[in-house]
């Protein structure tokens, strides 16, 4: 298992590192086709999905994000818009495959279980699922109770499968839940997508250890598991 650790100086160069990681897993010249993990805190931005980019209100949604200090970026994988504040954690695990069929459900289940283990180590009792009106709605999410006992979404997963590599990626909200609500509310309104701001959770809101020096290593350890890891530095932590 190769662990890509760190973050590049801009959103664009950081995304290029992830693209390079995926291609390395797919076409490693050594013939080993080694799986890889990357966990980091992306720069501040709102990442829009492909469905967002074709929506009638997309330009207004981008402007709403920009007015609140969040550059707009389009991503290949995943569903609806997600906000990164600089504390939000993005993670992925890329594994070599021999074709696009099979293994999808198993990869989702394994990654959700690993992420729950990471959250448990941080003091968060997360369960599978999400409340209605959540950001980036999907069937592979984790939720946790806030101080009022209400379940809120704090993590979501997506999967992209090629003929040679499968990538399970996700987002984990660590803190800044109020700021994330504040930018996603007008963004989703412009996109005409149902959204309840009070469904936005975080590790901090679930009374977990939200220090970045704890969250990133915890998620990384869970995704690596008991595999031997070789670390490759790709920028600032």
C-alpha positions as CSV (number, residue, x, y, z in Angstrom):
1,X,0.0,0.0,0.0
2,X,1.4,3.4,-1.0
3,X,0.3,6.4,1.1
4,X,0.3,9.8,-0.6
5,X,0.7,12.4,2.2
6,X,0.3,16.1,2.1
7,X,-1.3,18.8,0.0
8,X,-0.2,21.0,-2.9
9,X,-0.3,24.8,-3.0
10,X,-3.5,25.2,-5.0
11,X,-6.8,23.4,-5.7
12,X,-5.7,22.6,-9.2
13,X,-2.3,21.3,-8.5
14,X,-3.7,19.3,-5.6
15,X,-6.2,17.6,-7.8
16,X,-3.4,16.9,-10.3
17,X,-1.7,14.9,-7.6
18,X,-4.8,12.7,-7.1
19,X,-5.0,12.2,-10.9
20,X,-1.3,11.1,-10.8
21,X,-2.0,8.7,-7.9
22,X,-4.8,7.0,-9.8
23,X,-2.7,6.6,-12.9
24,X,0.1,5.2,-10.9
25,X,-2.2,2.5,-9.5
26,X,-3.6,1.8,-12.9
27,X,-0.3,1.5,-14.9
28,X,2.5,1.0,-12.4
29,X,5.5,-0.1,-14.5
30,X,6.7,-2.4,-11.8
31,X,3.8,-4.8,-12.6
32,X,2.8,-4.8,-8.9
33,X,-0.1,-2.3,-9.4
34,X,0.1,-1.2,-5.8
35,X,-3.1,0.2,-4.1
36,X,-2.9,3.7,-2.7
37,X,-4.5,5.9,-0.1
38,X,-4.6,9.6,0.2
39,X,-6.1,11.7,3.1
40,X,-5.7,15.4,3.2
41,X,-7.5,18.8,4.0
42,X,-8.2,20.4,0.6
43,X,-8.0,24.2,0.1
44,X,-11.2,26.2,0.6
45,X,-13.6,25.7,-2.3
46,X,-17.0,24.3,-3.3
47,X,-16.7,21.2,-5.5
48,X,-19.6,20.8,-7.9
49,X,-20.6,17.5,-9.5
50,X,-21.5,16.8,-13.1
51,X,-25.2,17.1,-12.5
52,X,-24.7,20.5,-10.9
53,X,-22.9,21.7,-14.0
54,X,-25.8,20.9,-16.2
55,X,-28.4,22.5,-13.9
56,X,-30.2,25.7,-15.0
57,X,-29.0,27.6,-11.9
58,X,-25.4,26.5,-12.1
59,X,-24.0,30.0,-12.8
60,X,-25.9,31.5,-9.9
61,X,-24.7,28.7,-7.6
62,X,-21.1,29.3,-8.6
63,X,-21.6,33.0,-7.9
64,X,-23.2,32.3,-4.5
65,X,-20.2,30.3,-3.5
66,X,-17.8,32.9,-4.8
67,X,-19.5,35.7,-2.9
68,X,-18.9,33.8,0.3
69,X,-15.3,33.2,-0.3
70,X,-15.4,29.7,-1.9
71,X,-13.9,29.3,-5.3
72,X,-16.0,27.0,-7.5
73,X,-14.5,23.7,-8.9
74,X,-16.0,20.9,-10.9
75,X,-15.2,17.3,-10.0
76,X,-15.5,14.0,-11.9
77,X,-16.7,11.8,-9.1
78,X,-19.5,12.2,-6.6
79,X,-22.9,13.8,-6.7
80,X,-24.0,17.3,-5.6
81,X,-22.0,20.2,-4.3
82,X,-19.7,19.8,-1.3
83,X,-17.9,22.6,0.6
84,X,-14.3,22.4,1.8
85,X,-13.2,25.0,4.4
86,X,-9.6,24.0,4.9
87,X,-10.5,21.8,7.9
88,X,-12.7,19.4,5.9
89,X,-11.0,16.1,5.2
90,X,-11.0,14.4,1.7
91,X,-10.0,10.8,1.4
92,X,-9.6,8.1,-1.2
93,X,-8.5,4.6,-1.7
94,X,-7.6,3.4,-5.2
95,X,-7.2,-0.3,-5.9
96,X,-6.3,-2.1,-9.1
97,X,-9.1,-4.1,-10.8
98,X,-9.3,-6.3,-13.8
99,X,-12.5,-4.8,-15.2
100,X,-15.4,-2.5,-14.2
101,X,-17.8,-5.2,-13.1
102,X,-18.1,-6.6,-9.6
103,X,-16.9,-5.5,-6.2
104,X,-18.7,-2.2,-6.0
105,X,-20.9,-3.0,-3.1
106,X,-18.0,-4.7,-1.2
107,X,-15.7,-1.6,-1.7
108,X,-18.4,0.7,-0.4
109,X,-19.1,-1.5,2.7
110,X,-15.4,-1.9,3.5
111,X,-14.7,1.8,3.2
112,X,-17.7,2.8,5.3
113,X,-16.6,0.3,8.0
114,X,-13.1,1.6,8.0
115,X,-14.3,5.2,8.3
116,X,-16.5,4.3,11.2
117,X,-13.5,2.8,12.9
118,X,-11.6,6.0,12.3
119,X,-14.5,8.0,13.8
120,X,-14.8,5.7,16.7
121,X,-11.1,6.3,17.6
122,X,-12.0,10.1,17.5
123,X,-14.9,9.5,20.0
124,X,-17.7,9.7,17.4
125,X,-20.4,7.0,17.3
126,X,-21.3,7.2,13.6
127,X,-24.0,5.1,11.9
128,X,-24.7,4.4,8.3
129,X,-27.3,6.6,6.6
130,X,-28.2,10.3,6.3
131,X,-31.2,12.5,7.2
132,X,-33.5,13.8,4.5
133,X,-32.3,17.1,2.9
134,X,-28.6,16.3,3.4
135,X,-25.8,17.8,1.3
136,X,-24.6,15.7,-1.6
137,X,-27.4,13.1,-1.0
138,X,-26.5,9.5,-1.5
139,X,-26.9,6.0,-0.2
140,X,-23.3,5.6,1.2
141,X,-23.1,8.1,4.1
142,X,-22.4,8.3,7.8
143,X,-24.3,10.3,10.4
144,X,-23.9,11.1,14.0
145,X,-26.0,12.7,16.8
146,X,-25.3,16.3,17.8
147,X,-25.8,17.8,21.2
148,X,-29.5,17.9,20.7
149,X,-29.7,14.2,19.8
150,X,-30.6,14.9,16.2
151,X,-28.7,12.9,13.6
152,X,-26.7,14.9,11.1
153,X,-24.6,13.9,8.1
154,X,-20.9,14.2,8.5
155,X,-19.5,12.0,5.7
156,X,-20.4,10.8,2.3
157,X,-18.7,8.4,-0.2
158,X,-18.6,8.0,-4.0
159,X,-17.0,5.5,-6.3
160,X,-15.5,5.7,-9.7
161,X,-14.6,2.4,-11.5
162,X,-12.5,2.1,-14.6
163,X,-11.3,-1.0,-16.4
164,X,-8.0,-0.9,-14.5
165,X,-8.6,0.9,-11.2
166,X,-11.5,1.6,-8.7
167,X,-11.5,4.7,-6.6
168,X,-13.6,5.1,-3.5
169,X,-13.5,8.7,-2.3
170,X,-15.3,10.7,0.3
171,X,-15.5,13.8,2.4
172,X,-15.6,14.1,6.2
173,X,-16.8,17.3,7.8
174,X,-14.5,18.0,10.8
175,X,-15.7,21.4,12.0
176,X,-16.9,24.7,10.5
177,X,-20.4,23.2,10.1
178,X,-22.0,26.7,10.4
179,X,-19.9,28.1,7.6
180,X,-20.6,25.0,5.5
181,X,-24.3,25.5,6.0
182,X,-24.0,29.1,5.2
183,X,-22.5,28.5,1.8
184,X,-24.4,25.4,0.8
185,X,-27.8,26.9,1.5
186,X,-27.8,29.4,-1.3
187,X,-25.8,27.1,-3.6
188,X,-28.5,24.4,-3.3
189,X,-31.2,26.9,-3.6
190,X,-29.8,28.1,-6.9
191,X,-29.5,24.5,-8.1
192,X,-33.1,23.8,-7.0
193,X,-32.0,20.9,-4.9
194,X,-33.7,20.2,-1.6
195,X,-31.4,21.0,1.3
196,X,-31.9,21.4,5.1
197,X,-29.0,23.3,6.6
198,X,-29.6,21.7,10.0
199,X,-28.6,18.3,8.6
200,X,-25.0,19.4,8.3
201,X,-22.9,17.7,11.0
202,X,-19.3,17.4,11.9
203,X,-16.8,15.6,14.1
204,X,-16.8,18.6,16.4
205,X,-20.6,18.8,16.5
206,X,-20.7,15.1,17.5
207,X,-18.3,16.0,20.4
208,X,-15.4,14.1,18.8
209,X,-11.7,15.0,18.6
210,X,-11.7,17.6,15.8
211,X,-8.0,18.5,15.8
212,X,-6.6,18.1,12.3
213,X,-3.5,16.5,13.7
214,X,-5.8,13.7,14.9
215,X,-8.4,13.4,12.2
216,X,-6.2,13.0,9.2
217,X,-3.9,10.3,10.7
218,X,-7.0,8.4,12.1
219,X,-8.6,8.2,8.7
220,X,-5.4,7.3,7.0
221,X,-4.7,4.5,9.5
222,X,-8.1,3.1,9.0
223,X,-7.9,3.1,5.3
224,X,-4.4,1.5,5.2
225,X,-5.4,-1.2,7.8
226,X,-2.8,-3.8,8.5
227,X,-1.1,-3.4,5.1
228,X,2.5,-2.4,5.0
229,X,2.6,1.3,4.0
230,X,5.2,3.2,1.9
231,X,4.8,7.0,2.3
232,X,5.2,9.4,-0.6
233,X,5.2,13.1,0.3
234,X,3.2,15.3,-2.1
235,X,3.3,18.7,-0.4
236,X,2.5,20.5,2.8
237,X,0.5,18.7,5.5
